[in-house]
């Protein structure tokens, strides 16, 4: 089973490499919208990434309910069981 650290590493690598977010901004309490400036087009990329990397479908409304980087990683962990 993947640890939370494994999930955080994959998510952070994706945010830095694919969305070109400054790694220093990616902290547990970072707001996805305000601090990381993730927009609606990038949400689509994130949903595709989650499906490809973690093997489950994520709905846009799931993502809208998530406020911080840590909540996002915890959401993935819960889905993976």
Helices and strands as residue ranges (DSSP letters): H 4-17, G 23-25, H 40-54, H 60-64, H 69-80
